Amino acid sequence: MNEIQKLNFDIKLKNHIWFWGVYFTLNYLRWGAYFNDYIYAFKSNLIEFSLVIPLVYFNLFILVPRYVLKQKYITYTLLLIASLFVIYLLKTALTYYIISENIWPEANREYHPFDINHILAVCIGELYVLAMASSVYLTLTWLRERERNRSLRENQYKIKLKYLENQIQPHFFFNTLNNLYALSLESSNKVPDVIIKLSKLMEYVLYDVKGTKFVPLIKEIDYIQNYIEIEKLRFENVEVTINLESNIEDIVVPPLI
């Protein structure tokens, strides 16, 4: 495990510890106030959490990936019900043991094994915890996935833009220099103007947009106009008309598109 993986694991582990710690505390205070017996509530939570935590992770890491994400909802529902019943059996056996061993005798007042109302109450209680923990986990997972996809799209955009720059610049500048050379042989008065436009293009490409995600639309239009003017040296009969709407000063676009 490299340093980055170890750091991510430590962060995730801390998040899980914080979640269960906060939930245990709130649940303990809730039932302690309800029964007016915080010792009873503490013991009850220890039993509850020893069973519900494995259920939550079994659901998140086995049932959800294998069945929910593959749209096998009926199978998922049946397995979830079976899991809840197994948890109920374990909780019943564990409660019976600690009562009979006089570890938790006060639990006898809430102990009604295999009564239908008791089964429903326990299973619904487990579903409540399961739903809350799963919602938090899946929401955080969705947010991380969305950020990862955003980062991937941004990297793809940078790669495409870099590729476009590498394709355009050498070819364009080579042709422009050839045209300048031909004009210089003719002693054309167009040479100074072409040099100025070319220098503006190079400044824009090499400095103005380097490392920039967005540029003002007006600058991009100036770049295109200079580009067209230089290209007209090669295609003298070409006419290009650019119609601009008013109030474009505040618009920004990705550069060199």
C-alpha positions in Angstrom: 0.0 0.0 0.0 1.6 3.3 -1.1 1.4 6.5 0.9 -1.6 7.9 -1.0 -3.6 4.7 -0.6 -2.7 4.6 3.1 -3.8 8.2 3.5 -7.1 7.5 1.8 -7.6 4.4 3.9 -6.9 6.4 7.1 -9.3 9.2 6.1 -12.1 6.6 5.3 -11.5 4.8 8.5 -11.7 8.0 10.5 -14.9 8.9 8.8 -16.4 5.6 9.7 -15.3 5.9 13.3 -16.7 9.4 13.6 -20.0 8.3 12.1 -20.5 5.3 14.4 -19.2 7.3 17.4 -21.6 10.1 16.9 -24.5 7.7 16.2 -23.8 5.6 19.3 -23.7 8.7 21.5 -26.9 10.1 20.2 -28.6 6.8 20.4 -27.3 6.3 24.0 -28.6 9.7 25.0 -31.9 9.2 23.3 -32.7 5.8 25.0 -31.1 6.8 28.3 -33.6 9.7 28.5 -36.5 7.6 27.3 -35.9 4.9 29.9 -34.5 7.2 32.5 -31.7 4.7 32.8 -28.4 5.4 31.1 -26.7 2.2 32.2 -29.4 0.2 30.6 -29.2 2.3 27.4 -25.4 1.8 27.3 -25.7 -2.0 27.5 -28.5 -2.0 25.0 -26.4 0.0 22.5 -23.5 -2.3 22.9 -25.6 -5.3 22.0 -27.3 -3.4 19.2 -24.2 -2.1 17.6 -22.3 -5.4 17.7 -25.0 -6.7 15.4 -26.1 -3.7 13.3 -22.6 -2.7 12.2 -21.9 -6.0 10.4 -25.3 -5.8 8.9 -24.7 -2.3 7.5 -21.4 -3.3 5.9 -22.8 -6.5 4.6 -25.5 -4.5 2.9 -23.1 -1.8 1.5 -20.3 -3.9 0.3 -22.0 -7.1 -0.7 -25.7 -6.8 -1.3 -25.8 -3.3 -2.9 -22.9 -3.9 -5.4 -24.1 -7.4 -6.4 -27.8 -6.8 -6.6 -29.0 -3.2 -6.4 -26.4 -1.9 -8.8 -27.2 -4.7 -11.2 -31.0 -4.0 -10.8 -31.7 -7.4 -9.1 -34.1 -5.8 -6.7 -36.2 -8.8 -5.8 -33.2 -10.9 -5.0 -31.8 -8.0 -2.9 -35.1 -7.6 -1.0 -35.2 -11.3 -0.2 -31.6 -11.4 1.0 -32.1 -8.3 3.0 -35.1 -9.8 4.8 -33.2 -13.0 5.4 -30.3 -10.9 6.8 -32.7 -9.1 9.1 -34.1 -12.3 10.4 -30.6 -13.7 11.1 -29.8 -10.5 13.0 -33.0 -11.0 15.0 -32.1 -14.6 15.8 -28.6 -13.5 16.9 -29.9 -10.7 19.0 -32.5 -13.0 20.6 -29.9 -15.6 21.5 -27.4 -13.0 22.8 -30.1 -11.3 24.9 -31.2 -14.6 26.3 -27.6 -15.5 27.2 -26.8 -12.2 29.0 -30.1 -12.3 30.9 -29.6 -15.9 32.0 -26.0 -15.2 33.0 -27.2 -12.2 35.1 -25.1 -9.9 33.0 -28.0 -7.7 32.0 -31.0 -8.8 34.1 -32.9 -5.6 33.5 -33.2 -6.4 29.8 -35.8 -9.0 30.8 -38.5 -6.3 30.8 -38.0 -5.8 27.0 -37.4 -9.5 26.1 -40.3 -11.0 24.1 -38.7 -13.6 21.8 -40.6 -14.6 18.6 -43.5 -12.4 19.3 -44.6 -10.9 16.0 -44.7 -7.4 17.3 -41.2 -7.8 18.8 -39.9 -9.2 15.5 -41.3 -6.3 13.6 -40.0 -3.7 16.1 -36.5 -5.1 16.0 -36.4 -5.5 12.2 -37.8 -2.0 11.6 -35.2 -0.6 14.1 -32.4 -2.3 12.2 -33.8 -1.0 8.9 -33.8 2.5 10.3 -30.1 2.3 11.1 -29.4 0.6 7.8 -31.2 3.2 5.8 -29.5 6.1 7.6 -25.9 4.7 7.3 -26.4 3.6 3.7 -27.8 7.0 2.8 -24.8 8.8 4.2 -22.3 6.4 2.6 -24.0 6.4 -0.8 -24.3 10.2 -0.8 -20.6 10.6 0.0 -19.7 8.0 -2.6 -21.8 9.8 -5.2 -20.1 13.1 -4.4 -16.7 11.6 -4.7 -17.6 9.9 -8.0 -19.0 13.2 -9.3 -15.7 15.0 -8.4 -13.7 12.2 -10.0 -15.7 12.5 -13.2 -15.3 16.3 -13.2 -11.6 15.9 -12.8 -11.4 13.4 -15.6 -13.4 15.6 -18.0 -11.1 18.5 -17.1 -8.0 16.5 -17.8 -9.5 15.3 -21.1 -10.2 18.9 -22.0 -6.6 19.9 -21.2 -5.2 17.0 -23.3 -7.4 17.8 -26.3 -6.6 21.5 -26.0 -2.8 20.8 -25.8 -3.1 18.4 -28.7 -4.9 21.1 -30.7 -2.3 23.7 -29.8 0.5 21.4 -30.9 -1.2 20.7 -34.2 -2.1 24.3 -35.0 0.9 26.3 -33.9 3.8 24.7 -35.8 1.8 24.3 -39.1 0.3 27.8 -38.9 3.5 29.6 -38.0 5.5 27.8 -40.6 3.1 28.8 -43.3 3.0 32.4 -42.1 6.8 32.6 -42.1 6.9 31.3 -45.7 4.3 34.0 -46.7 6.4 36.7 -44.9 9.4 35.5 -46.8 7.6 35.8 -50.1 6.3 39.2 -49.2 9.8 40.4 -48.2 11.1 39.3 -51.6 8.5 41.5 -53.2 9.3 44.4 -50.8 5.6 44.4 -49.9 4.3 47.1 -47.6 2.2 44.3 -45.9 5.1 42.9 -44.1 5.0 45.2 -41.0 1.3 44.6 -40.5 1.7 40.9 -40.8 4.5 40.8 -38.4 2.4 42.7 -35.8 -0.5 40.4 -36.2 1.7 37.4 -36.0 3.3 38.7 -32.8 -0.1 39.2 -31.3 -1.1 35.7 -32.2 2.0 34.3 -30.6 1.6 36.4 -27.5 -2.0 35.2 -27.1 -1.2 31.5 -27.6 2.1 31.4 -25.6 1.2 33.7 -22.7 -2.4 35.0 -22.5 -4.2 31.6 -22.5 -1.4 29.4 -21.0 -2.9 27.6 -18.0 -6.2 29.5 -18.4 -9.5 27.6 -18.4 -11.6 30.5 -19.8 -10.8 33.8 -21.6 -13.1 36.8 -22.5 -14.9 36.1 -25.8 -13.8 39.4 -27.2 -10.1 38.3 -26.9 -10.9 35.1 -28.7 -12.6 37.0 -31.5 -9.6 39.3 -31.8 -7.4 36.2 -32.1 -9.6 34.7 -34.8 -9.7 38.0 -36.8 -5.9 38.2 -36.7 -5.7 34.6 -37.7 -8.0 35.2 -40.7 -6.1 38.2 -41.8 -2.9 36.3 -42.0 -4.6 33.3 -43.7 -5.8 35.7 -46.4 -2.2 36.0 -47.6 -2.5 32.4 -48.8 -6.1 32.7 -50.1 -6.5 36.2 -51.5 -10.0 35.8 -52.8 -11.5 34.6 -49.5 -14.0 36.9 -47.8 -14.9 36.2 -44.2 -17.6 38.2 -42.4 -18.0 38.1 -38.6 -21.3 39.4 -37.1 -21.2 40.2 -33.4 -24.0 40.8 -31.1 -23.7 43.6 -28.6 -22.9 43.1 -24.9 -20.4 40.3 -25.3 -17.8 41.9 -23.0 -18.8 39.7 -20.0 -18.9 36.4 -21.9 -16.1 33.9 -21.3 -15.2 30.8 -23.3 -12.5 28.1 -23.4 -9.5 29.4 -25.3 -8.5 28.3 -28.8 -11.7 26.5 -29.5 
